Amino acid sequence: MHHKPHGDIARLVHPLAQQYGVQLMIGSHTHELAFFESWYNSNKPLLVVGAGGGAQANPGCGRAAYCSHAGDYGFGDIEITEKQMTVKVLRHDGDEMITRNICRDGSVVQTACA
């Protein structure tokens, strides 16, 4: 999605995410680099990759497991295997800021999925 799912968009997206078994949502635009283990009513993880350039005001990330600081440019890396999706948030200098595994059942863990 271009934006994090808020308001009217969230009311449309969250039920669809539940219905179709979405395991990870990805959004941008807010000029932050963030990972939420559970995004509001969807209870799905959300990766925000809006810190690739341009003005970065660091709007704050609320309940994020990781939230970039102003001027922290970076990107997300996702590896998909049979047992899990591994989501990494990396800063522009290559520093790994957070790693989480999303298991097939949708749970988010720091260790390998069973």
DSSP file (Angstrom, degrees, kcal/mol; ACC not computed):
  #  RESIDUE AA STRUCTURE BP1 BP2  ACC     N-H-->O    O-->H-N    N-H-->O    O-->H-N    TCO  KAPPA ALPHA  PHI   PSI    X-CA   Y-CA   Z-CA
    1    1 A M              0   0    0      0, 0.0    27,-0.1     0, 0.0     3,-0.0   0.000 360.0 360.0 360.0 152.9    0.0    0.0    0.0
    2    2 A H        +     0   0    0     25,-0.2    26,-0.6    26,-0.1     2,-0.3   0.903 360.0  29.9 -72.8 -40.3    1.2    3.5   -0.5
    3    3 A H  S    S-     0   0    0     24,-0.2    26,-0.2    26,-0.1    23,-0.1  -0.733  96.5 -93.3-112.0 162.1    0.1    4.6    3.0
    4    4 A K        -     0   0    0     24,-0.5     2,-0.9    -2,-0.3     6,-0.1  -0.572  58.9 -97.9 -65.0 140.4   -0.2    2.9    6.3
    5    5 A P        +     0   0    0      0, 0.0     2,-0.3     0, 0.0    -1,-0.1  -0.524  65.0 153.4 -72.6 104.7   -3.8    1.7    6.5
    6    6 A H    >>  -     0   0    0     -2,-0.9     4,-1.5     4,-0.0     3,-1.0  -0.814  48.3 -16.5-121.2 162.2   -5.7    4.3    8.6
    7    7 A G  H 3> S+     0   0    0     -2,-0.3     4,-2.0     1,-0.2     5,-0.2  -0.049 128.8   1.6  52.2-131.0   -9.3    5.5    8.7
    8    8 A D  H 3> S+     0   0    0      1,-0.2     4,-1.1     2,-0.2    -1,-0.2   0.867 134.7  53.4 -60.3 -38.7  -11.6    4.5    5.8
    9    9 A I  H X> S+     0   0    0     -3,-1.0     4,-3.0     1,-0.2     3,-0.6   0.920 107.8  51.0 -63.0 -43.1   -8.8    2.6    4.0
   10   10 A A  H 3X S+     0   0    0     -4,-1.5     4,-2.6     1,-0.2    -1,-0.2   0.895 104.3  57.3 -61.3 -40.2   -8.2    0.5    7.2
   11   11 A R  H 3< S+     0   0    0     -4,-2.0    -1,-0.2     1,-0.2    -2,-0.2   0.786 115.1  38.6 -63.4 -25.5  -11.9   -0.3    7.4
   12   12 A L  H <X S+     0   0    0     -4,-1.1     4,-0.9    -3,-0.6    -2,-0.2   0.862 120.6  43.0 -86.1 -42.5  -11.6   -1.7    3.9
   13   13 A V  H  X S+     0   0    0     -4,-3.0     4,-2.6     1,-0.2     5,-0.2   0.904 104.0  60.2 -76.1 -44.6   -8.2   -3.4    4.2
   14   14 A H  H  X S+     0   0    0     -4,-2.6     4,-2.1     1,-0.2     5,-0.2   0.899 105.4  46.8 -59.0 -46.5   -8.3   -5.0    7.6
   15   15 A P  H  > S+     0   0    0      0, 0.0     4,-2.8     0, 0.0    -1,-0.2   0.897 113.8  49.9 -62.8 -36.3  -11.3   -7.3    6.9
   16   16 A L  H  X S+     0   0    0     -4,-0.9     4,-2.5     2,-0.2     6,-0.3   0.893 107.7  53.6 -66.9 -39.0   -9.7   -8.4    3.6
   17   17 A A  H  <>S+     0   0    0     -4,-2.6     5,-2.2     1,-0.2     4,-0.4   0.904 113.7  43.1 -61.3 -40.9   -6.4   -9.1    5.3
   18   18 A Q  H ><5S+     0   0    0     -4,-2.1     3,-1.0    -5,-0.2    -2,-0.2   0.943 114.1  50.1 -68.0 -48.2   -8.2  -11.4    7.8
   19   19 A Q  H 3<5S+     0   0    0     -4,-2.8    -2,-0.2     1,-0.2    -1,-0.2   0.871 117.8  37.6 -60.0 -40.5  -10.4  -13.0    5.1
   20   20 A Y  T 3<5S-     0   0    0     -4,-2.5    -1,-0.2    -5,-0.2    -2,-0.2   0.303 110.4-113.5-101.3   9.5   -7.5  -13.9    2.8
   21   21 A G  T < 5 -     0   0    0     -3,-1.0    -3,-0.2    -4,-0.4    -4,-0.1   0.827  41.6-173.4  69.0  33.3   -4.9  -14.8    5.4
   22   22 A V      < -     0   0    0     -5,-2.2    -1,-0.2    -6,-0.3     3,-0.1  -0.392   9.0-171.2 -59.5 133.0   -2.5  -11.9    4.7
   23   23 A Q        +     0   0    0      1,-0.3     2,-0.3    21,-0.1    -1,-0.2   0.645  66.8  20.1-103.1 -18.7    0.6  -12.5    6.8
   24   24 A L        -     0   0    0     20,-0.1     2,-0.4     2,-0.0    -1,-0.3  -0.959  60.6-156.8-153.6 131.6    2.4   -9.1    6.2
   25   25 A M  E     -a   46   0A   0     20,-2.6    22,-2.6    -2,-0.3     2,-0.4  -0.858  11.4-159.4-104.6 145.9    1.3   -5.7    5.2
   26   26 A I  E     +a   47   0A   0     -2,-0.4     2,-0.2    20,-0.2    22,-0.2  -0.993  17.6 164.5-128.1 129.9    3.7   -3.2    3.6
   27   27 A G  E     +a   48   0A   0     20,-2.6    22,-2.4    -2,-0.4     2,-0.2  -0.787   6.7 170.4-135.1 177.5    3.1    0.5    3.5
   28   28 A S        +     0   0    0    -26,-0.6     2,-1.8    -2,-0.2   -24,-0.5  -0.553  40.7  92.6-154.0-144.7    5.1    3.7    2.9
   29   29 A H  S    S+     0   0    0     20,-0.2   -26,-0.1    -2,-0.2   -27,-0.1  -0.050  70.3  91.3  67.7 -31.7    4.7    7.4    2.4
   30   30 A T  S    S-     0   0    0     -2,-1.8    -1,-0.2     2,-0.1    27,-0.2   0.401  94.4-121.7 -80.4   7.0    5.0    8.5    6.1
   31   31 A H  S    S+     0   0    0      1,-0.2    27,-0.9    27,-0.1     2,-0.3   0.900  74.0 110.0  56.7  45.9    8.8    9.0    5.7
   32   32 A E        -     0   0    0     26,-0.1    18,-2.6    25,-0.1     2,-0.5  -0.948  63.9-136.4-140.3 162.6    9.7    6.5    8.4
   33   33 A L  E     +B   49   0A   0     -2,-0.3    35,-2.0    17,-0.2     2,-0.3  -0.982  47.4 148.1-119.5 113.5   11.3    3.1    8.6
   34   34 A A  E     -BC  48  67A   0     14,-2.1    14,-2.9    -2,-0.5     2,-0.4  -0.968  38.8-152.4-149.4 157.6    9.3    1.0   11.0
   35   35 A F  E     -BC  47  66A   0     31,-1.9    30,-2.2    -2,-0.3    31,-1.4  -0.977  11.2-168.0-135.4 124.7    8.1   -2.5   11.9
   36   36 A F  E     -B   46   0A   0     10,-2.9    10,-2.3    -2,-0.4     3,-0.2  -0.942  13.1-156.3-108.8 125.6    4.9   -3.1   13.8
   37   37 A E  E    S+     0   0A   0     -2,-0.5     2,-0.3    26,-0.4    -1,-0.1   0.792  90.2  18.1 -71.1 -26.5    4.3   -6.6   15.1
   38   38 A S  E    S-     0   0A   0     25,-0.2     2,-1.0     8,-0.1    -1,-0.3  -0.925  74.7-149.9-147.4 118.0    0.6   -6.0   15.2
   39   39 A W  E >>> -B   44   0A   0      5,-2.7     3,-1.6    -2,-0.3     4,-0.7  -0.779  46.0 -87.3 -97.4 100.9   -1.1   -3.2   13.2
   40   40 A Y  G >45S-     0   0    0     -2,-1.0     3,-1.2     1,-0.3    -1,-0.1   0.035 103.4  -2.5  40.5-130.8   -4.2   -2.0   15.0
   41   41 A N  G 345S+     0   0    0      1,-0.3    -1,-0.3     2,-0.1    -2,-0.0   0.661 128.1  62.9 -68.3 -16.6   -7.5   -3.9   14.2
   42   42 A S  G <45S-     0   0    0     -3,-1.6    -1,-0.3     2,-0.1    -2,-0.2   0.783  85.3-149.9 -78.0 -24.4   -5.9   -6.2   11.6
   43   43 A N  T <<5 +     0   0    0     -3,-1.2    -3,-0.1    -4,-0.7    -2,-0.1   0.767  56.2 126.7  55.7  26.6   -3.5   -7.8   14.2
   44   44 A K  E   < - B   0  39A   0     -5,-0.5    -5,-2.7     1,-0.0    -1,-0.2  -0.847  68.0-103.5-109.4 147.9   -1.2   -8.3   11.2
   45   45 A P  E     -     0   0A   0      0, 0.0   -20,-2.6     0, 0.0     2,-0.4  -0.383  34.1-155.6 -67.8 150.9    2.4   -7.1   11.1
   46   46 A L  E     -aB  25  36A   0    -10,-2.3   -10,-2.9   -22,-0.2     2,-0.5  -0.994   8.2-161.5-133.3 126.2    3.2   -4.0    9.1
   47   47 A L  E     -aB  26  35A   0    -22,-2.6   -20,-2.6    -2,-0.4     2,-0.6  -0.933   9.3-161.1-103.9 126.4    6.5   -3.0    7.5
   48   48 A V  E     +aB  27  34A   0    -14,-2.9   -14,-2.1    -2,-0.5     2,-0.3  -0.945  12.6 176.9-111.7 119.4    6.8    0.7    6.7
   49   49 A V  E     + B   0  33A   0    -22,-2.4   -20,-0.2    -2,-0.6   -16,-0.2  -0.517  36.1 122.7-121.8  62.3    9.5    1.5    4.2
   50   50 A G        +     0   0    0    -18,-2.6     3,-0.3    -2,-0.3   -17,-0.2   0.103  49.1  89.1-107.1  21.2    9.2    5.3    3.6
   51   51 A A        +     0   0    0    -19,-0.3    23,-2.3     1,-0.2    -1,-0.2  -0.193  48.9 108.5-113.7  40.7   12.7    6.2    4.6
   52   52 A G  S    S-     0   0    0      1,-0.3     2,-0.3    21,-0.2    -1,-0.2   0.595  89.7 -48.7 -92.6 -11.4   14.4    5.9    1.2
   53   53 A G  S    S+     0   0    0     -3,-0.3    -1,-0.3     2,-0.1    18,-0.0  -0.947  90.5  70.0 163.1 179.6   14.9    9.6    0.6
   54   54 A G  S    S-     0   0    0     -2,-0.3     2,-0.2    -3,-0.1     0, 0.0  -0.256  96.0 -11.9  78.5-170.4   13.3   13.0    0.6
   55   55 A A        -     0   0    0      1,-0.1     2,-0.6     2,-0.0    -2,-0.1  -0.437  61.9-165.9 -65.7 130.1   12.2   14.9    3.6
   56   56 A Q        +     0   0    0     -2,-0.2    15,-0.2     1,-0.1   -25,-0.1  -0.896  18.1 166.3-123.7 102.7   12.2   12.7    6.7
   57   57 A A        -     0   0    0     -2,-0.6    13,-0.2   -27,-0.2    -1,-0.1   0.536  40.9-132.4 -94.0  -7.3   10.3   14.3    9.6
   58   58 A N        -     0   0    0    -27,-0.9    12,-0.1    11,-0.2   -26,-0.1   0.984  22.1-166.7  50.3  75.7   10.1   11.1   11.8
   59   59 A P        -     0   0    0      0, 0.0    -1,-0.1     0, 0.0   -27,-0.1   0.581  42.0-101.2 -71.0  -7.6    6.4   11.4   12.6
   60   60 A G        -     0   0    0      8,-0.2     8,-0.0     1,-0.1     9,-0.0   0.109  20.6-129.9  94.4 145.9    6.6    8.9   15.4
   61   61 A C    >   -     0   0    0      1,-0.3     3,-1.0    -3,-0.1     2,-0.2   0.247  23.1-154.0-120.8  12.5    5.6    5.3   15.1
   62   62 A G  T 3  S+     0   0    0      1,-0.3    -1,-0.3     2,-0.0     5,-0.0  -0.292  80.0   6.8  57.4-115.5    3.3    4.7   18.1
   63   63 A R  T 3  S+     0   0    0     -2,-0.2   -26,-0.4   -25,-0.1    -1,-0.3   0.046  91.9 144.4 -92.3  25.7    3.5    1.0   19.1
   64   64 A A    <   -     0   0    0     -3,-1.0   -28,-0.3     1,-0.1     3,-0.2  -0.349  51.9-142.8 -68.4 143.0    6.2    0.0   16.6
   65   65 A A  S    S+     0   0    0    -30,-2.2     2,-0.3     1,-0.3   -29,-0.2   0.784  96.2  16.1 -70.5 -28.5    8.7   -2.6   17.6
   66   66 A Y  E     +C   35   0A   0    -31,-1.4   -31,-1.9    -5,-0.1     2,-0.4  -0.988  69.1 178.1-144.0 138.4   11.2   -0.4   15.7
   67   67 A C  E     -C   34   0A   0     -2,-0.3   -33,-0.2   -33,-0.2    -6,-0.1  -0.984  26.3-125.6-140.6 128.4   11.0    3.2   14.5
   68   68 A S        -     0   0    0    -35,-2.0     2,-0.2    -2,-0.4    -8,-0.2  -0.189  21.4-122.3 -67.4 162.1   13.7    5.1   12.7
   69   69 A H    >   -     0   0    0      1,-0.1     3,-2.3     4,-0.1   -11,-0.2  -0.626  46.7 -72.7 -96.3 163.0   15.0    8.4   13.9
   70   70 A A  T 3  S+     0   0    0      1,-0.3    -1,-0.1    -2,-0.2   -13,-0.1  -0.343 123.9  19.1 -55.5 130.6   15.0   11.6   11.8
   71   71 A G  T 3  S+     0   0    0      1,-0.2     2,-1.3   -15,-0.2    -1,-0.3   0.373  87.3 129.5  87.7  -4.4   17.6   11.3    9.0
   72   72 A D    <   -     0   0    0     -3,-2.3    -1,-0.2    19,-0.1     2,-0.2  -0.701  37.9-173.6 -84.5  95.0   17.8    7.5    9.3
   73   73 A Y        +     0   0    0     -2,-1.3    19,-3.0    -3,-0.1     2,-0.3  -0.531  22.3 122.3 -82.7 156.6   17.4    6.3    5.7
   74   74 A G  E     -D   91   0B   0    -23,-2.3     2,-0.3    17,-0.3    17,-0.2  -0.977  41.5-117.5 176.4-163.9   17.1    2.7    5.0
   75   75 A F  E     -D   90   0B   0     15,-2.6    15,-2.9    -2,-0.3     2,-0.3  -0.955  20.1-112.2-156.5 167.8   15.1   -0.3    3.6
   76   76 A G  E     -D   89   0B   0     -2,-0.3     2,-0.4    13,-0.2    13,-0.2  -0.852  20.2-158.9-109.3 148.6   13.4   -3.5    4.4
   77   77 A D  E     -D   88   0B   0     11,-2.7    11,-3.0    -2,-0.3     2,-0.5  -0.996   6.5-167.3-127.2 130.9   14.6   -7.0    3.3
   78   78 A I  E     -D   87   0B   0     -2,-0.4     2,-0.5     9,-0.2     9,-0.2  -0.978   4.2-172.0-124.3 126.4   12.2   -9.9    3.2
   79   79 A E  E     -D   86   0B   0      7,-2.4     7,-3.3    -2,-0.5     2,-0.5  -0.970  10.0-158.4-114.9 130.5   13.3  -13.6    2.9
   80   80 A I  E     +D   85   0B   0     -2,-0.5     5,-0.2     5,-0.2     2,-0.2  -0.938  17.9 164.5-114.7 125.7   10.5  -16.2    2.3
   81   81 A T        -     0   0    0      3,-3.0    -2,-0.0    -2,-0.5     0, 0.0  -0.679  54.3 -90.1-123.3-178.6   11.1  -19.9    3.1
   82   82 A E  S    S+     0   0    0     -2,-0.2     3,-0.1     1,-0.2    22,-0.0   0.821 124.7  34.1 -63.3 -31.4    8.7  -22.8    3.6
   83   83 A K  S    S-     0   0    0      1,-0.2    21,-0.9    20,-0.1     2,-0.3   0.699 124.0  -2.7 -99.4 -22.2    8.4  -22.1    7.3
   84   84 A Q  E     - E   0 103B   0     19,-0.2    -3,-3.0    20,-0.1     2,-0.5  -0.989  52.6-118.3-162.3 163.8    8.6  -18.4    7.7
   85   85 A M  E     -DE  80 102B   0     17,-2.2    17,-3.1    -2,-0.3     2,-0.6  -0.972  29.9-152.8-106.5 129.0    9.0  -14.9    6.3
   86   86 A T  E     -DE  79 101B   0     -7,-3.3    -7,-2.4    -2,-0.5     2,-0.5  -0.923   9.5-164.9-105.5 120.4   12.1  -13.1    7.8
   87   87 A V  E     -DE  78 100B   0     13,-3.1    13,-2.3    -2,-0.6     2,-0.4  -0.913   7.0-176.4-107.9 124.6   11.7   -9.3    7.8
   88   88 A K  E     -DE  77  99B   0    -11,-3.0   -11,-2.7    -2,-0.5     2,-0.6  -0.958  15.1-153.6-119.6 139.7   14.8   -7.2    8.4
   89   89 A V  E     -DE  76  98B   0      9,-2.3     8,-3.2    -2,-0.4     9,-1.1  -0.966  20.3-173.0-110.3 121.6   15.0   -3.5    8.7
   90   90 A L  E     -DE  75  96B   0    -15,-2.9   -15,-2.6    -2,-0.6     6,-0.2  -0.933  18.1-133.0-120.4 138.5   18.3   -2.1    7.7
   91   91 A R  E >   -D   74   0B   0      4,-2.9     3,-2.7    -2,-0.4   -17,-0.3  -0.415  38.4 -97.8 -79.9 163.2   19.7    1.4    7.9
   92   92 A H  T 3  S+     0   0    0    -19,-3.0   -18,-0.1     1,-0.3    -1,-0.1   0.735 124.1  57.5 -55.2 -26.1   21.4    3.1    5.0
   93   93 A D  T 3  S-     0   0    0    -20,-0.3    -1,-0.3     2,-0.1     3,-0.1   0.385 123.0-103.3 -88.5   5.0   24.8    2.2    6.4
   94   94 A G  S <  S+     0   0    0     -3,-2.7     2,-0.2     1,-0.3    -2,-0.1   0.330  72.0 146.1  93.2  -7.7   23.9   -1.5    6.5
   95   95 A D        -     0   0    0      1,-0.1    -4,-2.9    -5,-0.1     2,-0.6  -0.457  49.5-129.8 -65.3 131.0   23.2   -1.7   10.2
   96   96 A E  E     -E   90   0B   0     -6,-0.2    -6,-0.2    -2,-0.2     3,-0.1  -0.741  26.3-177.9 -83.9 119.1   20.5   -4.2   10.9
   97   97 A M  E     -     0   0B   0     -8,-3.2     2,-0.3    -2,-0.6    -1,-0.2   0.829  62.7  -7.1 -90.7 -34.9   18.0   -2.5   13.2
   98   98 A I  E     -E   89   0B   0     -9,-1.1    -9,-2.3   -32,-0.1     2,-0.4  -0.972  53.1-163.5-159.6 146.5   15.5   -5.3   13.8
   99   99 A T  E     +E   88   0B   0     -2,-0.3     2,-0.3   -11,-0.2   -11,-0.2  -0.998  15.1 172.1-133.3 131.9   14.7   -8.8   12.5
  100  100 A R  E     -E   87   0B   0    -13,-2.3   -13,-3.1    -2,-0.4     2,-0.4  -0.990  22.4-140.3-137.2 147.2   11.5  -10.6   13.0
  101  101 A N  E     -EF  86 109B   0      8,-3.3     8,-2.8    -2,-0.3     2,-0.6  -0.903   8.3-154.2-106.2 135.3   10.1  -13.9   11.7
  102  102 A I  E     -EF  85 108B   0    -17,-3.1   -17,-2.2    -2,-0.4     6,-0.2  -0.946  18.7-147.4-109.6 115.7    6.5  -14.2   10.6
  103  103 A C  E >   -E   84   0B   0      4,-2.8     3,-2.4    -2,-0.6   -19,-0.2  -0.275  28.5-100.6 -80.8 167.1    5.3  -17.8   10.9
  104  104 A R  T 3  S+     0   0    0    -21,-0.9    -1,-0.1     1,-0.3   -20,-0.1   0.787 123.8  56.8 -58.4 -29.0    2.8  -19.5    8.7
  105  105 A D  T 3  S-     0   0    0      2,-0.1    -1,-0.3     1,-0.0   -84,-0.0   0.456 122.1-107.2 -83.3   1.0    0.1  -19.1   11.3
  106  106 A G  S <  S+     0   0    0     -3,-2.4    -2,-0.1     1,-0.3     2,-0.1   0.348  73.0 140.2  92.6  -5.6    0.8  -15.3   11.3
  107  107 A S        -     0   0    0     -5,-0.1    -4,-2.8   -63,-0.1     2,-0.5  -0.403  46.8-136.3 -71.6 150.5    2.6  -15.1   14.6
  108  108 A V  E     +F  102   0B   0     -6,-0.2     2,-0.3    -2,-0.1    -6,-0.2  -0.937  31.6 168.0-111.3 123.8    5.6  -12.8   14.9
  109  109 A V  E     -F  101   0B   0     -8,-2.8    -8,-3.3    -2,-0.5     4,-0.1  -0.910  40.9-138.7-134.8 159.3    8.6  -14.2   16.7
  110  110 A Q  S    S+     0   0    0     -2,-0.3     2,-0.1   -10,-0.2    -1,-0.1   0.677  90.0  56.7 -88.9 -20.4   12.3  -13.3   17.2
  111  111 A T  S    S-     0   0    0      1,-0.2   -10,-0.2   -10,-0.1    -2,-0.2  -0.445 106.2 -68.5-101.2 178.1   13.5  -16.9   16.9
  112  112 A A        -     0   0    0     -2,-0.1    -1,-0.2     1,-0.1     2,-0.1  -0.369  55.3-108.5 -66.3 145.6   13.0  -19.4   14.0
  113  113 A C              0   0    0      1,-0.1    -1,-0.1    -4,-0.1   -29,-0.1  -0.467 360.0 360.0 -73.3 147.3    9.4  -20.6   13.5
  114  114 A A              0   0    0     -2,-0.1    -1,-0.1   -31,-0.1   -30,-0.1   0.468 360.0 360.0 -74.4 360.0    8.7  -24.2   14.4
